[in-house]
Amino acid sequence: MAFIFGVASHNLLEGLTLGLQTDMSAATSLFSGILLHGFLLSSAVTMALMRVWFESGLSHFRSVISLGILVTLRPVGGLVGLVIVGAPGFIAFVLASILQVGKPSEKRTKIQTEYLMY
């Protein structure tokens, strides 16, 4: 269960990091990295979890639902990041600044971003 929670948190944070990007070149680079990393991570996690789940007698339906939840967390994180960056007001600016590693610039639309390391 801790492994699943860890992978779920990892996926959510990856999506959030991508959604918080305001620079197109940084977002493209990060997306490329997430795409390659996500394929490898998903393959390894699926093989490991299926082996354990099938040995423990978990049904195929529950296995598919669990993996489906893991897969949807990355896009959910991306949407949350986009909402935070696109929301007007000071609270959204503070949230975006806290969630991003880097110094916020003077303009609201140009927040300097680095990759969120976790």
ROMARRO-616616 format. One record per atom (N, C-alpha, C): residue number from 0; residue in three letters; chain; atom name; x, y, z. Coordinates in steps of 0.05 Angstrom, whole numbers, plus 5000, padded with zeros to 4 digits. Layout:
BEGIN
(NUM,ALA,A,CA,(X,Y,Z))
...
END
This chain:
BEGIN
(0,MET,A,N,(5016,4976,5000))
(0,MET,A,CA,(5000,5000,5000))
(0,MET,A,C,(5017,5025,5000))
(1,ALA,A,N,(5040,5025,5015))
(1,ALA,A,CA,(5058,5048,5015))
(1,ALA,A,C,(5070,5053,4988))
(2,PHE,A,N,(5076,5031,4973))
(2,PHE,A,CA,(5087,5034,4946))
(2,PHE,A,C,(5067,5048,4928))
(3,ILE,A,N,(5042,5040,4929))
(3,ILE,A,CA,(5021,5052,4913))
(3,ILE,A,C,(5018,5082,4920))
(4,PHE,A,N,(5018,5088,4945))
(4,PHE,A,CA,(5015,5116,4954))
(4,PHE,A,C,(5039,5132,4944))
(5,GLY,A,N,(5063,5120,4945))
(5,GLY,A,CA,(5087,5134,4936))
(5,GLY,A,C,(5086,5140,4906))
(6,VAL,A,N,(5078,5120,4890))
(6,VAL,A,CA,(5076,5124,4861))
(6,VAL,A,C,(5054,5144,4855))
(7,ALA,A,N,(5032,5143,4869))
(7,ALA,A,CA,(5010,5162,4865))
(7,ALA,A,C,(5019,5190,4871))
(8,SER,A,N,(5033,5194,4893))
(8,SER,A,CA,(5043,5221,4900))
(8,SER,A,C,(5063,5231,4879))
(9,HIS,A,N,(5080,5213,4870))
(9,HIS,A,CA,(5100,5219,4850))
(9,HIS,A,C,(5086,5229,4824))
(10,ASN,A,N,(5066,5214,4815))
(10,ASN,A,CA,(5052,5222,4791))
(10,ASN,A,C,(5038,5248,4794))
(11,LEU,A,N,(5025,5253,4817))
(11,LEU,A,CA,(5011,5278,4822))
(11,LEU,A,C,(5031,5302,4821))
(12,LEU,A,N,(5054,5298,4834))
(12,LEU,A,CA,(5074,5320,4835))
(12,LEU,A,C,(5086,5325,4807))
(13,GLU,A,N,(5090,5304,4791))
(13,GLU,A,CA,(5100,5308,4764))
(13,GLU,A,C,(5080,5324,4748))
(14,GLY,A,N,(5054,5318,4750))
(14,GLY,A,CA,(5034,5333,4735))
(14,GLY,A,C,(5032,5362,4745))
(15,LEU,A,N,(5034,5365,4771))
(15,LEU,A,CA,(5033,5392,4782))
(15,LEU,A,C,(5057,5409,4773))
(16,THR,A,N,(5080,5397,4772))
(16,THR,A,CA,(5104,5411,4762))
(16,THR,A,C,(5100,5420,4733))
(17,LEU,A,N,(5090,5402,4717))
(17,LEU,A,CA,(5085,5409,4689))
(17,LEU,A,C,(5064,5431,4686))
(18,GLY,A,N,(5043,5430,4702))
(18,GLY,A,CA,(5021,5449,4700))
(18,GLY,A,C,(5030,5477,4710))
(19,LEU,A,N,(5050,5479,4727))
(19,LEU,A,CA,(5059,5504,4737))
(19,LEU,A,C,(5079,5519,4718))
(20,GLN,A,N,(5087,5506,4697))
(20,GLN,A,CA,(5106,5518,4678))
(20,GLN,A,C,(5092,5541,4663))
(21,THR,A,N,(5106,5564,4661))
(21,THR,A,CA,(5095,5586,4646))
(21,THR,A,C,(5112,5592,4621))
(22,ASP,A,N,(5135,5579,4619))
(22,ASP,A,CA,(5153,5582,4596))
(22,ASP,A,C,(5149,5558,4578))
(23,MET,A,N,(5143,5562,4552))
(23,MET,A,CA,(5137,5541,4534))
(23,MET,A,C,(5161,5522,4530))
(24,SER,A,N,(5185,5532,4529))
(24,SER,A,CA,(5208,5515,4524))
(24,SER,A,C,(5213,5498,4549))
(25,ALA,A,N,(5210,5509,4573))
(25,ALA,A,CA,(5213,5493,4597))
(25,ALA,A,C,(5191,5472,4599))
(26,ALA,A,N,(5167,5479,4592))
(26,ALA,A,CA,(5145,5460,4593))
(26,ALA,A,C,(5149,5437,4572))
(27,THR,A,N,(5159,5444,4549))
(27,THR,A,CA,(5164,5424,4528))
(27,THR,A,C,(5186,5404,4537))
(28,SER,A,N,(5208,5415,4548))
(28,SER,A,CA,(5229,5398,4559))
(28,SER,A,C,(5219,5380,4581))
(29,LEU,A,N,(5204,5392,4599))
(29,LEU,A,CA,(5194,5376,4622))
(29,LEU,A,C,(5174,5355,4612))
(30,PHE,A,N,(5157,5362,4593))
(30,PHE,A,CA,(5139,5343,4582))
(30,PHE,A,C,(5153,5319,4569))
(31,SER,A,N,(5174,5325,4554))
(31,SER,A,CA,(5190,5304,4541))
(31,SER,A,C,(5202,5285,4562))
(32,GLY,A,N,(5213,5297,4583))
(32,GLY,A,CA,(5225,5281,4604))
(32,GLY,A,C,(5204,5264,4619))
(33,ILE,A,N,(5181,5276,4624))
(33,ILE,A,CA,(5159,5261,4637))
(33,ILE,A,C,(5149,5239,4620))
(34,LEU,A,N,(5147,5244,4593))
(34,LEU,A,CA,(5138,5224,4575))
(34,LEU,A,C,(5156,5199,4575))
(35,LEU,A,N,(5181,5203,4573))
(35,LEU,A,CA,(5200,5181,4574))
(35,LEU,A,C,(5200,5167,4601))
(36,HIS,A,N,(5202,5183,4622))
(36,HIS,A,CA,(5203,5173,4649))
(36,HIS,A,C,(5177,5158,4656))
(37,GLY,A,N,(5154,5170,4647))
(37,GLY,A,CA,(5128,5158,4653))
(37,GLY,A,C,(5125,5131,4640))
(38,PHE,A,N,(5135,5128,4616))
(38,PHE,A,CA,(5132,5102,4602))
(38,PHE,A,C,(5148,5081,4617))
(39,LEU,A,N,(5173,5088,4625))
(39,LEU,A,CA,(5189,5068,4639))
(39,LEU,A,C,(5178,5062,4667))
(40,LEU,A,N,(5170,5083,4681))
(40,LEU,A,CA,(5159,5079,4708))
(40,LEU,A,C,(5133,5063,4707))
(41,SER,A,N,(5116,5070,4689))
(41,SER,A,CA,(5090,5056,4687))
(41,SER,A,C,(5094,5026,4680))
(42,SER,A,N,(5113,5021,4662))
(42,SER,A,CA,(5118,4993,4655))
(42,SER,A,C,(5128,4977,4679))
(43,ALA,A,N,(5147,4988,4693))
(43,ALA,A,CA,(5159,4975,4716))
(43,ALA,A,C,(5139,4971,4739))
(44,VAL,A,N,(5124,4992,4745))
(44,VAL,A,CA,(5104,4991,4766))
(44,VAL,A,C,(5082,4971,4759))
(45,THR,A,N,(5072,4971,4735))
(45,THR,A,CA,(5051,4953,4727))
(45,THR,A,C,(5061,4924,4730))
(46,MET,A,N,(5085,4918,4720))
(46,MET,A,CA,(5095,4890,4723))
(46,MET,A,C,(5098,4882,4752))
(47,ALA,A,N,(5109,4900,4769))
(47,ALA,A,CA,(5113,4893,4797))
(47,ALA,A,C,(5086,4890,4811))
(48,LEU,A,N,(5067,4908,4807))
(48,LEU,A,CA,(5042,4906,4821))
(48,LEU,A,C,(5025,4883,4811))
(49,MET,A,N,(5025,4877,4785))
(49,MET,A,CA,(5009,4855,4775))
(49,MET,A,C,(5019,4828,4787))
(50,ARG,A,N,(5045,4826,4789))
(50,ARG,A,CA,(5056,4801,4801))
(50,ARG,A,C,(5046,4797,4830))
(51,VAL,A,N,(5048,4819,4845))
(51,VAL,A,CA,(5040,4817,4873))
(51,VAL,A,C,(5010,4814,4876))
(52,TRP,A,N,(4995,4829,4860))
(52,TRP,A,CA,(4966,4827,4862))
(52,TRP,A,C,(4955,4800,4853))
(53,PHE,A,N,(4966,4789,4832))
(53,PHE,A,CA,(4956,4763,4823))
(53,PHE,A,C,(4964,4741,4843))
(54,GLU,A,N,(4987,4743,4855))
(54,GLU,A,CA,(4995,4723,4875))
(54,GLU,A,C,(4977,4725,4900))
(55,SER,A,N,(4968,4749,4906))
(55,SER,A,CA,(4951,4752,4930))
(55,SER,A,C,(4921,4747,4924))
(56,GLY,A,N,(4914,4743,4899))
(56,GLY,A,CA,(4887,4737,4892))
(56,GLY,A,C,(4869,4761,4886))
(57,LEU,A,N,(4880,4784,4882))
(57,LEU,A,CA,(4865,4808,4876))
(57,LEU,A,C,(4852,4804,4848))
(58,SER,A,N,(4827,4812,4845))
(58,SER,A,CA,(4814,4808,4819))
(58,SER,A,C,(4826,4826,4797))
(59,HIS,A,N,(4821,4818,4773))
(59,HIS,A,CA,(4831,4834,4750))
(59,HIS,A,C,(4818,4861,4750))
(60,PHE,A,N,(4792,4862,4756))
(60,PHE,A,CA,(4777,4887,4756))
(60,PHE,A,C,(4789,4907,4776))
(61,ARG,A,N,(4794,4898,4800))
(61,ARG,A,CA,(4806,4916,4820))
(61,ARG,A,C,(4834,4925,4812))
(62,SER,A,N,(4849,4907,4800))
(62,SER,A,CA,(4876,4914,4790))
(62,SER,A,C,(4875,4936,4769))
(63,VAL,A,N,(4856,4933,4750))
(63,VAL,A,CA,(4853,4953,4729))
(63,VAL,A,C,(4844,4980,4741))
(64,ILE,A,N,(4826,4979,4760))
(64,ILE,A,CA,(4816,5004,4772))
(64,ILE,A,C,(4839,5018,4787))
(65,SER,A,N,(4855,5003,4802))
(65,SER,A,CA,(4878,5014,4817))
(65,SER,A,C,(4898,5027,4798))
(66,LEU,A,N,(4905,5013,4777))
(66,LEU,A,CA,(4924,5024,4757))
(66,LEU,A,C,(4912,5048,4743))
(67,GLY,A,N,(4886,5047,4738))
(67,GLY,A,CA,(4873,5070,4725))
(67,GLY,A,C,(4874,5095,4743))
(68,ILE,A,N,(4871,5092,4768))
(68,ILE,A,CA,(4874,5114,4787))
(68,ILE,A,C,(4902,5125,4786))
(69,LEU,A,N,(4922,5108,4786))
(69,LEU,A,CA,(4950,5117,4785))
(69,LEU,A,C,(4956,5132,4760))
(70,VAL,A,N,(4944,5123,4738))
(70,VAL,A,CA,(4949,5136,4712))
(70,VAL,A,C,(4936,5164,4710))
(71,THR,A,N,(4913,5167,4722))
(71,THR,A,CA,(4899,5193,4720))
(71,THR,A,C,(4910,5214,4739))
(72,LEU,A,N,(4926,5207,4758))
(72,LEU,A,CA,(4936,5228,4777))
(72,LEU,A,C,(4955,5248,4764))
(73,ARG,A,N,(4970,5240,4744))
(73,ARG,A,CA,(4989,5258,4731))
(73,ARG,A,C,(4973,5280,4716))
(74,PRO,A,N,(4953,5274,4700))
(74,PRO,A,CA,(4938,5295,4687))
(74,PRO,A,C,(4922,5312,4707))
(75,VAL,A,N,(4913,5300,4729))
(75,VAL,A,CA,(4899,5316,4750))
(75,VAL,A,C,(4918,5336,4762))
(76,GLY,A,N,(4943,5328,4767))
(76,GLY,A,CA,(4963,5346,4778))
(76,GLY,A,C,(4968,5369,4758))
(77,GLY,A,N,(4970,5362,4732))
(77,GLY,A,CA,(4974,5383,4712))
(77,GLY,A,C,(4952,5403,4711))
(78,LEU,A,N,(4927,5393,4713))
(78,LEU,A,CA,(4904,5412,4713))
(78,LEU,A,C,(4904,5430,4738))
(79,VAL,A,N,(4911,5419,4761))
(79,VAL,A,CA,(4913,5435,4785))
(79,VAL,A,C,(4934,5457,4782))
(80,GLY,A,N,(4957,5449,4770))
(80,GLY,A,CA,(4978,5469,4765))
(80,GLY,A,C,(4969,5491,4746))
(81,LEU,A,N,(4955,5484,4725))
(81,LEU,A,CA,(4944,5503,4706))
(81,LEU,A,C,(4924,5522,4719))
(82,VAL,A,N,(4907,5511,4736))
(82,VAL,A,CA,(4887,5528,4750))
(82,VAL,A,C,(4901,5548,4768))
(83,ILE,A,N,(4922,5538,4783))
(83,ILE,A,CA,(4936,5556,4801))
(83,ILE,A,C,(4950,5578,4786))
(84,VAL,A,N,(4964,5572,4764))
(84,VAL,A,CA,(4978,5592,4749))
(84,VAL,A,C,(4959,5611,4735))
(85,GLY,A,N,(4937,5601,4726))
(85,GLY,A,CA,(4918,5618,4711))
(85,GLY,A,C,(4898,5633,4728))
(86,ALA,A,N,(4897,5627,4754))
(86,ALA,A,CA,(4877,5641,4771))
(86,ALA,A,C,(4887,5670,4777))
(87,PRO,A,N,(4868,5688,4777))
(87,PRO,A,CA,(4875,5716,4783))
(87,PRO,A,C,(4878,5720,4813))
(88,GLY,A,N,(4892,5741,4820))
(88,GLY,A,CA,(4893,5748,4848))
(88,GLY,A,C,(4919,5741,4862))
(89,PHE,A,N,(4921,5753,4885))
(89,PHE,A,CA,(4946,5750,4901))
(89,PHE,A,C,(4949,5722,4912))
(90,ILE,A,N,(4928,5710,4921))
(90,ILE,A,CA,(4929,5683,4933))
(90,ILE,A,C,(4940,5663,4912))
(91,ALA,A,N,(4930,5665,4888))
(91,ALA,A,CA,(4940,5647,4867))
(91,ALA,A,C,(4969,5652,4861))
(92,PHE,A,N,(4978,5677,4861))
(92,PHE,A,CA,(5006,5684,4856))
(92,PHE,A,C,(5023,5672,4878))
(93,VAL,A,N,(5014,5675,4903))
(93,VAL,A,CA,(5030,5664,4926))
(93,VAL,A,C,(5031,5633,4924))
(94,LEU,A,N,(5009,5620,4918))
(94,LEU,A,CA,(5009,5591,4915))
(94,LEU,A,C,(5028,5582,4893))
(95,ALA,A,N,(5026,5595,4870))
(95,ALA,A,CA,(5044,5588,4848))
(95,ALA,A,C,(5073,5593,4855))
(96,SER,A,N,(5079,5614,4869))
(96,SER,A,CA,(5106,5620,4877))
(96,SER,A,C,(5117,5599,4897))
(97,ILE,A,N,(5100,5591,4915))
(97,ILE,A,CA,(5108,5572,4936))
(97,ILE,A,C,(5113,5544,4923))
(98,LEU,A,N,(5096,5537,4904))
(98,LEU,A,CA,(5097,5510,4892))
(98,LEU,A,C,(5120,5508,4872))
(99,GLN,A,N,(5130,5531,4862))
(99,GLN,A,CA,(5151,5530,4843))
(99,GLN,A,C,(5177,5536,4857))
(100,VAL,A,N,(5198,5523,4848))
(100,VAL,A,CA,(5225,5528,4859))
(100,VAL,A,C,(5236,5550,4841))
(101,GLY,A,N,(5243,5572,4853))
(101,GLY,A,CA,(5254,5595,4838))
(101,GLY,A,C,(5242,5620,4849))
(102,LYS,A,N,(5252,5642,4839))
(102,LYS,A,CA,(5243,5669,4848))
(102,LYS,A,C,(5222,5680,4830))
(103,PRO,A,N,(5200,5689,4841))
(103,PRO,A,CA,(5179,5701,4823))
(103,PRO,A,C,(5189,5728,4812))
(104,SER,A,N,(5183,5733,4787))
(104,SER,A,CA,(5190,5759,4776))
(104,SER,A,C,(5169,5779,4782))
(105,GLU,A,N,(5173,5803,4772))
(105,GLU,A,CA,(5154,5825,4778))
(105,GLU,A,C,(5128,5822,4764))
(106,LYS,A,N,(5128,5810,4740))
(106,LYS,A,CA,(5103,5807,4725))
(106,LYS,A,C,(5089,5782,4733))
(107,ARG,A,N,(5063,5783,4735))
(107,ARG,A,CA,(5047,5760,4743))
(107,ARG,A,C,(5048,5737,4724))
(108,THR,A,N,(5050,5743,4698))
(108,THR,A,CA,(5050,5722,4678))
(108,THR,A,C,(5077,5709,4673))
(109,LYS,A,N,(5098,5721,4683))
(109,LYS,A,CA,(5125,5711,4678))
(109,LYS,A,C,(5138,5702,4705))
(110,ILE,A,N,(5130,5679,4714))
(110,ILE,A,CA,(5142,5669,4739))
(110,ILE,A,C,(5166,5651,4731))
(111,GLN,A,N,(5189,5658,4742))
(111,GLN,A,CA,(5213,5642,4736))
(111,GLN,A,C,(5210,5615,4749))
(112,THR,A,N,(5214,5594,4734))
(112,THR,A,CA,(5210,5567,4745))
(112,THR,A,C,(5235,5550,4741))
(113,GLU,A,N,(5238,5533,4760))
(113,GLU,A,CA,(5258,5511,4759))
(113,GLU,A,C,(5242,5486,4762))
(114,TYR,A,N,(5254,5463,4760))
(114,TYR,A,CA,(5240,5438,4763))
(114,TYR,A,C,(5236,5432,4793))
(115,LEU,A,N,(5212,5425,4799))
(115,LEU,A,CA,(5205,5417,4827))
(115,LEU,A,C,(5217,5390,4832))
(116,MET,A,N,(5236,5389,4851))
(116,MET,A,CA,(5249,5363,4857))
(116,MET,A,C,(5235,5351,4881))
(117,TYR,A,N,(5231,5325,4879))
(117,TYR,A,CA,(5218,5311,4901))
(117,TYR,A,C,(5230,5284,4903))
END
